[in-house]
């Protein structure tokens, strides 16, 4: 059986770029607990300033 987790990462609203180091640290931390990257999608968030939000889907075996 599989278990799934969703994490998100937003662009820096000033420079509109992804903090790759922060995302990498999150992924590595979850990997230590047995999570694997399943898929990634990106959506544009509207509001005071437009920016992107990256949605990361992780999975791991529950056995």
MIMI-538439 format. One record per residue: residue number from 0; x, y, z of N, C-alpha, C, O, CB in turn. Coordinates in nm, 2 decimals. Glycine has a CB too. Example, Ala and Ser with C-alpha at 12.3 -4.5 7.8 and 13.67 -1.06 7.14 Angstrom:
BEGIN
[pt 0 [1.32 -0.57 0.78] [1.23 -0.45 0.78] [1.32 -0.33 0.78] [1.42 -0.33 0.85] [1.13 -0.45 0.90]]
[pt 1 [1.28 -0.22 0.71] [1.37 -0.11 0.71] [1.29 0.00 0.79] [1.34 0.11 0.80] [1.41 -0.06 0.57]]
***
This chain:
BEGIN
[pt 0 [0.08 -0.12 0.00] [0.00 0.00 0.00] [0.09 0.13 0.00] [0.20 0.12 0.05] [-0.09 0.00 0.12]]
[pt 1 [0.03 0.23 -0.05] [0.11 0.36 -0.06] [0.05 0.47 0.03] [-0.07 0.46 0.06] [0.11 0.41 -0.21]]
[pt 2 [0.13 0.56 0.07] [0.09 0.67 0.15] [0.14 0.80 0.07] [0.25 0.79 0.01] [0.14 0.67 0.30]]
[pt 3 [0.06 0.90 0.07] [0.10 1.02 0.00] [0.10 1.15 0.09] [0.03 1.16 0.19] [0.00 1.05 -0.12]]
[pt 4 [0.19 1.24 0.05] [0.21 1.37 0.12] [0.22 1.48 0.02] [0.28 1.46 -0.09] [0.33 1.36 0.22]]
[pt 5 [0.16 1.59 0.05] [0.17 1.71 -0.04] [0.25 1.82 0.03] [0.21 1.85 0.14] [0.03 1.76 -0.09]]
[pt 6 [0.35 1.87 -0.03] [0.42 1.99 0.02] [0.42 2.10 -0.09] [0.40 2.07 -0.21] [0.57 1.96 0.06]]
[pt 7 [0.43 2.22 -0.05] [0.43 2.33 -0.15] [0.54 2.43 -0.12] [0.60 2.44 -0.01] [0.29 2.41 -0.15]]
[pt 8 [0.58 2.49 -0.23] [0.69 2.59 -0.22] [0.65 2.71 -0.31] [0.61 2.69 -0.43] [0.82 2.53 -0.27]]
[pt 9 [0.65 2.83 -0.26] [0.61 2.94 -0.34] [0.73 3.02 -0.39] [0.84 3.01 -0.32] [0.52 3.04 -0.26]]
[pt 10 [0.72 3.09 -0.50] [0.82 3.18 -0.55] [0.85 3.29 -0.44] [0.76 3.32 -0.36] [0.78 3.24 -0.68]]
[pt 11 [0.96 3.35 -0.45] [0.99 3.47 -0.38] [0.91 3.58 -0.45] [0.93 3.60 -0.57] [1.15 3.50 -0.37]]
[pt 12 [0.82 3.65 -0.38] [0.73 3.74 -0.45] [0.81 3.87 -0.50] [0.76 3.93 -0.60] [0.63 3.79 -0.36]]
[pt 13 [0.92 3.90 -0.45] [1.00 4.01 -0.50] [1.07 3.98 -0.63] [1.06 4.06 -0.73] [1.11 4.05 -0.39]]
[pt 14 [1.14 3.87 -0.64] [1.21 3.83 -0.76] [1.15 3.72 -0.84] [1.20 3.69 -0.95] [1.35 3.79 -0.72]]
[pt 15 [1.04 3.67 -0.80] [0.96 3.56 -0.86] [1.05 3.45 -0.91] [1.06 3.41 -1.03] [0.89 3.62 -0.98]]
[pt 16 [1.13 3.40 -0.81] [1.21 3.28 -0.85] [1.20 3.18 -0.73] [1.18 3.22 -0.61] [1.36 3.32 -0.88]]
[pt 17 [1.22 3.06 -0.76] [1.21 2.95 -0.66] [1.33 2.94 -0.58] [1.44 2.95 -0.63] [1.18 2.82 -0.74]]
[pt 18 [1.31 2.93 -0.45] [1.43 2.91 -0.36] [1.46 2.76 -0.37] [1.41 2.68 -0.29] [1.40 2.95 -0.21]]
[pt 19 [1.55 2.72 -0.46] [1.58 2.58 -0.49] [1.65 2.52 -0.37] [1.62 2.40 -0.34] [1.68 2.58 -0.61]]
[pt 20 [1.73 2.59 -0.30] [1.80 2.53 -0.18] [1.69 2.49 -0.07] [1.70 2.38 -0.01] [1.90 2.62 -0.12]]
[pt 21 [1.60 2.58 -0.05] [1.49 2.55 0.05] [1.41 2.42 0.01] [1.39 2.34 0.09] [1.40 2.67 0.07]]
[pt 22 [1.37 2.42 -0.12] [1.30 2.30 -0.17] [1.38 2.18 -0.16] [1.33 2.07 -0.12] [1.25 2.33 -0.31]]
[pt 23 [1.51 2.18 -0.20] [1.60 2.07 -0.19] [1.61 2.02 -0.05] [1.61 1.90 -0.02] [1.73 2.10 -0.25]]
[pt 24 [1.62 2.11 0.05] [1.63 2.07 0.19] [1.50 2.00 0.24] [1.51 1.90 0.31] [1.66 2.19 0.28]]
[pt 25 [1.39 2.05 0.20] [1.26 1.99 0.23] [1.25 1.85 0.17] [1.22 1.75 0.24] [1.14 2.07 0.18]]
[pt 26 [1.29 1.83 0.05] [1.28 1.70 -0.02] [1.38 1.60 0.05] [1.35 1.49 0.07] [1.32 1.71 -0.17]]
[pt 27 [1.50 1.65 0.08] [1.60 1.56 0.14] [1.56 1.52 0.28] [1.58 1.40 0.32] [1.74 1.63 0.15]]
[pt 28 [1.49 1.61 0.35] [1.44 1.58 0.49] [1.33 1.47 0.48] [1.33 1.38 0.56] [1.39 1.71 0.55]]
[pt 29 [1.24 1.49 0.39] [1.14 1.39 0.37] [1.19 1.25 0.32] [1.14 1.15 0.36] [1.03 1.44 0.27]]
[pt 30 [1.29 1.26 0.23] [1.36 1.14 0.18] [1.42 1.05 0.30] [1.41 0.93 0.29] [1.46 1.17 0.08]]
[pt 31 [1.47 1.12 0.40] [1.52 1.04 0.51] [1.42 0.96 0.58] [1.45 0.87 0.65] [1.59 1.14 0.61]]
[pt 32 [1.29 1.01 0.57] [1.18 0.94 0.63] [1.11 0.84 0.53] [1.00 0.79 0.56] [1.08 1.04 0.68]]
[pt 33 [1.17 0.81 0.42] [1.12 0.72 0.33] [1.04 0.77 0.22] [0.98 0.69 0.14] [1.05 0.61 0.40]]
[pt 34 [1.02 0.90 0.21] [0.93 0.96 0.10] [1.01 0.97 -0.03] [1.13 1.00 -0.03] [0.88 1.10 0.14]]
[pt 35 [0.94 0.94 -0.14] [0.99 0.96 -0.28] [0.91 1.06 -0.35] [0.79 1.07 -0.33] [1.00 0.82 -0.35]]
[pt 36 [0.98 1.13 -0.44] [0.91 1.22 -0.53] [0.82 1.14 -0.62] [0.86 1.05 -0.69] [1.01 1.31 -0.61]]
[pt 37 [0.69 1.18 -0.63] [0.59 1.12 -0.72] [0.57 1.21 -0.84] [0.58 1.16 -0.95] [0.46 1.09 -0.64]]
[pt 38 [0.54 1.34 -0.81] [0.51 1.43 -0.92] [0.51 1.57 -0.87] [0.51 1.60 -0.75] [0.38 1.40 -0.99]]
[pt 39 [0.52 1.67 -0.96] [0.52 1.81 -0.93] [0.43 1.88 -1.03] [0.42 1.85 -1.15] [0.67 1.87 -0.94]]
[pt 40 [0.36 1.99 -0.98] [0.28 2.07 -1.07] [0.30 2.22 -1.02] [0.35 2.24 -0.91] [0.13 2.03 -1.07]]
[pt 41 [0.27 2.31 -1.10] [0.29 2.45 -1.07] [0.16 2.53 -1.10] [0.10 2.51 -1.21] [0.41 2.51 -1.15]]
[pt 42 [0.12 2.61 -1.01] [0.01 2.70 -1.04] [0.04 2.84 -1.01] [0.13 2.87 -0.93] [-0.11 2.65 -0.95]]
[pt 43 [-0.03 2.93 -1.08] [-0.01 3.07 -1.05] [-0.11 3.12 -0.95] [-0.23 3.10 -0.96] [-0.02 3.15 -1.19]]
[pt 44 [-0.05 3.19 -0.85] [-0.13 3.24 -0.74] [-0.15 3.39 -0.76] [-0.06 3.46 -0.78] [-0.06 3.21 -0.60]]
[pt 45 [-0.28 3.43 -0.76] [-0.30 3.57 -0.78] [-0.33 3.64 -0.64] [-0.37 3.57 -0.55] [-0.42 3.59 -0.87]]
[pt 46 [-0.31 3.76 -0.63] [-0.33 3.83 -0.51] [-0.26 3.97 -0.53] [-0.26 4.03 -0.64] [-0.27 3.76 -0.39]]
[pt 47 [-0.20 4.02 -0.42] [-0.14 4.15 -0.43] [-0.03 4.15 -0.53] [-0.01 4.25 -0.60] [-0.08 4.19 -0.29]]
[pt 48 [0.04 4.04 -0.54] [0.14 4.02 -0.65] [0.13 3.88 -0.70] [0.10 3.79 -0.62] [0.29 4.05 -0.59]]
[pt 49 [0.16 3.86 -0.82] [0.14 3.73 -0.88] [0.27 3.65 -0.86] [0.38 3.70 -0.88] [0.11 3.74 -1.03]]
[pt 50 [0.25 3.53 -0.82] [0.37 3.44 -0.81] [0.32 3.30 -0.83] [0.20 3.27 -0.84] [0.43 3.46 -0.67]]
[pt 51 [0.42 3.21 -0.84] [0.39 3.07 -0.86] [0.40 2.99 -0.73] [0.48 3.02 -0.64] [0.49 3.01 -0.97]]
[pt 52 [0.32 2.88 -0.73] [0.33 2.79 -0.62] [0.35 2.65 -0.67] [0.28 2.61 -0.76] [0.20 2.79 -0.53]]
[pt 53 [0.46 2.59 -0.63] [0.49 2.45 -0.67] [0.44 2.35 -0.58] [0.47 2.36 -0.46] [0.65 2.44 -0.69]]
[pt 54 [0.36 2.26 -0.63] [0.30 2.16 -0.54] [0.37 2.03 -0.57] [0.38 1.98 -0.69] [0.14 2.14 -0.57]]
[pt 55 [0.43 1.97 -0.47] [0.51 1.85 -0.48] [0.44 1.73 -0.41] [0.39 1.74 -0.30] [0.65 1.87 -0.41]]
[pt 56 [0.42 1.62 -0.49] [0.35 1.51 -0.43] [0.46 1.40 -0.40] [0.54 1.36 -0.49] [0.25 1.45 -0.54]]
[pt 57 [0.46 1.35 -0.28] [0.55 1.25 -0.24] [0.47 1.12 -0.21] [0.35 1.13 -0.18] [0.63 1.30 -0.11]]
[pt 58 [0.54 1.01 -0.22] [0.48 0.88 -0.18] [0.58 0.79 -0.11] [0.70 0.81 -0.12] [0.42 0.81 -0.31]]
[pt 59 [0.53 0.70 -0.03] [0.61 0.60 0.03] [0.52 0.48 0.06] [0.40 0.48 0.07] [0.67 0.65 0.17]]
[pt 60 [0.59 0.36 0.07] [0.52 0.24 0.11] [0.48 0.24 0.25] [0.56 0.29 0.34] [0.61 0.12 0.07]]
[pt 61 [0.37 0.19 0.28] [0.32 0.18 0.42] [0.35 0.05 0.49] [0.31 0.03 0.60] [0.17 0.22 0.43]]
[pt 62 [0.40 -0.05 0.41] [0.43 -0.18 0.47] [0.52 -0.19 0.58] [0.55 -0.29 0.64] [0.48 -0.27 0.36]]
***
